[in-house]
Amino acid sequence: MSNQSSNSDQKDPWSGSKKPAIGLDRILADGLARCGCHLPGGSRTGIIMLVVLVFSGLGMWTAYYTVPSDSVAVVQRFGKYLYEVPPGLHFKLPLGMDIATIVPVKRQLKQEFGFATPGANDPYQSPRSRDKKRETQMVTGDLNAALVEWVVQYRIADPVKFLFEVREPAETLRYVSESVMREVVGDRTVDEVITVGRQDIEIEALDKMQRLSSKYVMGISIDQVQLKNINPPLPVQDSFNEVNQAQQEKEKLINEARRDYNKVIPLAQGEKDQRIREADGYRLKRINEAEGDAARFSALLAEYRKAPEVTRRRIYIETLQAVLPDIQAKVIVDQQAGGILPLLNLGTANLGTPRGGQP
């Protein structure tokens, strides 16, 4: 009991007795002795060697770094910017003298507003829990409310400006995006925001965000602004859904009409062109025939003036040659005979057959 009381007196922190200080070399020596290890050259020399080895290993460990293929590294020495290094294995001064900050300049980053993608690594990609609902609530130009969700896709164009010009560039971009979207939505009616004005909102918001990013020297290039879900407040959501369905039906009918138009009009255009070509061909044919007939009549007139009787007979004979082959029954009557009996039947069906029909 006396031993226990004496030990408790020595361990009492409020007692006035003081313990002798235990050195670092004694602690390391005791620890190595418990592990069964012995330091060469005495305890103090061995401890110094151990400390040197530890610092050497730590220096070697912190002297090299690897830059991914989609990134660059910005190197600082005692806080001062030195240079950028490309992807690959590189070395720097160890033990915090040089700091290499990896910046993903070839990767497309994004920020989401009003919703969050599960498993996102970037802390600025998704909104904070307290801001998720607030940042979607907007007032349109006709003093109506709308719940707007959108995504901003961007790249780091200048890593030096991204790191040193603005304290928190990614968070600043969130503030800029929210401010611009509220301004753009506030210039339009709620019908335009929910139905037909989405593309115009995306284009205008992208332009204004890029101009503000350049103005604030953020080193960011914005690639795309994409609207996601845009809904009216819950009390009027059913009515707006009906309007949206009617708008979609209208677009469907317009597309069907355009499809029919594109199907019928080319056929009608082709038929029209064909009719025009046929009419042009017929016109040229008739003109050529008329010109040929006129030339032939002019030539006959010239011949007729030279020899009227001969030309008249030739015309008569040529006319008979053109007309008689198309006539089935041909009867020639002698005009000098007093009756109709003297005749010459030239019909091919009656040649060699007597009048009674018997051979």
Number of C-alpha atoms within 10 A of each C-alpha: 6 7 8 9 10 11 11 11 14 15 12 11 10 8 9 9 11 8 8 6 6 8 9 11 15 13 11 17 20 14 12 13 12 10 9 8 11 13 16 11 10 10 16 16 13 17 19 12 15 14 12 12 12 12 13 14 12 13 15 15 12 18 18 14 15 15 19 15 13 14 20 22 25 19 20 18 15 11 11 10 15 14 12 17 16 15 15 13 11 14 13 18 14 16 15 15 13 20 22 24 16 20 21 19 18 13 13 14 17 19 24 20 25 22 21 15 11 7 6 10 9 11 11 18 21 22 20 14 11 8 13 17 16 13 20 22 16 20 19 20 17 12 12 14 17 22 20 23 21 20 19 23 17 19 17 22 16 15 22 18 16 19 16 14 14 15 11 12 21 20 15 16 23 19 12 16 25 18 14 19 24 18 17 18 22 19 15 17 17 23 17 16 25 20 17 12 15 16 14 13 20 18 13 14 25 21 14 17 22 20 14 15 19 13 9 16 16 27 20 22 18 21 15 16 24 19 16 15 13 17 20 22 14 11 7 10 13 12 11 18 14 11 15 16 12 12 14 13 12 12 12 12 12 12 12 12 12 12 11 11 11 11 11 11 11 11 11 11 11 11 12 12 12 12 12 12 12 12 12 12 12 12 12 12 12 12 12 12 12 12 12 12 12 12 12 12 12 12 11 16 14 13 14 15 10 11 11 14 11 12 17 14 11 12 14 12 12 11 11 11 11 10 10 11 9 8 8 10 12 12 10 10 13 13 10 7 10 8 10 9 9 12 13 11 13 13 12 10 10 12 9 9 10 9 8 6 8 6 7
